[in-house]
Amino acid sequence: MQVTNISIEKEKAPSMLDVDNDIHEVTPENKMFLDRLMELVSRVDLGMNCRVRIGRDHEVPNGRYYFQIACWRMDVITKKAGWGYGGKAYLSPHMTDSELFQIMFGLYKGYWEHEARENFEVDGVRPFGPHISTEALISVARKVDVRSAKHVEDTDSPMGGKISNIEINYSPPRREMTSLERAAHGVRQVRAHDDF
């Protein structure tokens, strides 16, 4: 995939600010915080056709402000150029400027990790895809790939190590439930061999 030839079409670019003042009360405190957020975002240059957006939760009256990354990129599924949006990080006026900058940076890293996971394929499959069902991951979570525990084969490699692909069925050690956990789960008696 070649992203370098994708240009930003200004008419499609999302606004830096996604705040609907018609449904939100604009108090002096809100305005001061929004002005601060806009000043900080205006100082950030992400490159790679990305920008930081400031939004406000539309689901809740007077919802919290958030940062979100928007990038003009090739969609991995449709193969068409368009705006992609990352996750949201809700903000507090009590956060320091450093915290707010770090949140922007974390969102930017998270956005590109998401894109990398969508684009990395092995034999036509995305093994690290960000949209894989958690239940599917749980079903294979005990299939691990580790170096041999004794490192007996390590001398076979000119680099000083040989990796052996083995499947280990690992079960974490079991512990007894506390009385609070038993009460919460409606368990009257716990036997050592019960699964939780």
N, C-alpha and C positions, 0 to 999 in steps of 0.2 A: 504494500500500500504506500502510495506516495502522497504525503500531506503537503509537501513544499509548494506544489502548484495550485493549491486551493487559495483563492483570494477571498477576503471578507467583502461581502456585498453590503454596503452601508444601509440600504433600505431594509435588510433583513436583520441587522444587528439589534439584539435586545438592549433596551435601555439599561444604564448602570443602576437606575433606581426603579424598583417595582413596588411602589407604595401607592395605594389608593386612599387619598385623604378623605374621600367622600364617606367611607365606611369606618374610618378610624378617627378618634378624637386626637387633635394635635394640641397637646399641652406644651407649655414652655419647656418642660423637662424632655418630652419626646423630641421637640424641635432641636434642642441643644444636643441630644444624643445623636439624632440623625445627621446634623451638621458635622459632628465629630466623625461619624462613620464615613460620610462623604469625603471629608478632608483626608482621612487615612487611605481610603480606597483610591483617591485621585493620585496618591503618591506611589502606587504599586503598578509596575509594568510586568505582566506575566509572560509576554511573548507567546509564540506558537498559536497565534490567533485566539487568545483567551482573554477573558476579563472577569473581574469580580463584580457580582451584582449584589445590591442591597435590596432585600424584600421585607415584607411584613406579613405575618400570618393572616391570611384572609378567612380562615375558618373560625377565628375567635375575635370578637369585638376588641379593639385596642390590642391586637395580637403583638407578639414580640417581633423585633427585627431579626433578620438573619442574613448571613453571607451565603452566596452560592456561586460556583464557577460556571461560566458559559464559554464554550469553545466552538469555533467554526471548524468542523472536521468531516472526514468521510465516514458515514455511518457504516459499520461493519456488516449489518444485515441487509440494508437496502442498497448499499454501494453508491449512495447519493450524498453529495455535500449538504451539510445543514448544521444547525446549531444543536449542540449537545449540552445537557445540563447535569451538573453533579449534585451531590447531596447538599443538604442545608445544615448550617450550624447556627443555632439560635443564640442570640447575644444578650448580654446584660450591661446596663450602663455602669456597673461597678467594675467591669473588666478594665485592665490597664491597656494602654496602647500596644505594649509588647504582646499581651495576650491576644489582642485583636489581629495583629500582624501574623502571629503564629497560627491562628485559626485560618487565616487566608492561605498561608503556606501549606498547612495540613490539608485543606480542601483541594488545593492545586495538586499536591502529591497524590491524594486519594483519587482525583479525577483521572490522572494519567495512569495510575495503577489499574483502575477500572478499564481504561482503554487497552492497556497492555494485556490484561486478562482476556478481554474480548478478542484481541487480535492474535494471540499466541495459540498456534494449532500444532498438534502432533497427530499425524496420520488423518488429517481432516477433522479432528475433534478438538474442542477447547477444554483441556483437562483442568484448567485453573479459572474457567469462566465465572464471572461475578454473579451470574444468574442461576447457578446450579442450586437445585433444591437442597435445603439443609437436611431434609429427611434422606435424600439420596447420599449426601456426604456421610451422614451417620451410619448408613448401611455398609459403608466401606471403610469406616474410620479405624478399624482394627487391622486393616491390611497395610502393613508398613514396609518400607524399603530401607534397611540399615546395613551398615558394615558389619562383618562378622564380629561377634563379641570377643573372640579370642585373638583376632587378627593373625591367625595362622598363615593365611595366604599373603600377608603383606610383603614377604620377600619376593614374590613372583613378579612384582611390578617394578620397572626401572624407576618409576616415580616414588617408590616406597609405599605403595598402598594399592590394594585391590578391593574393589567393592563387590560384594556378592549380593545378588538380589534374592532375598528370602522373605517369605510371608510369615509373619508372627501373629498369632491370635493372642492379643494382649487383653487381659481383663484387669481393670484397676482394682486395687484392694478394696474389699467391702468393709464398711463400718456400720455399727449399729446406729439407728436413728435416735435422735434425742427425744425426750418426752414431748417437746414442743412440735417436732416434726411428726411424730406419731399422731398427736392430736390434730394437727393440720391435715394429715392425710387420712384420718379416721382409722388408723391402725391400732388395734388393741394389744396385740402381742406380736413380737418380731422374733423370728427364728433366724439363726445364723446363715442358713442356706437360702433364705428368701431373696429374690431380686427386687431392687427398688427402682 
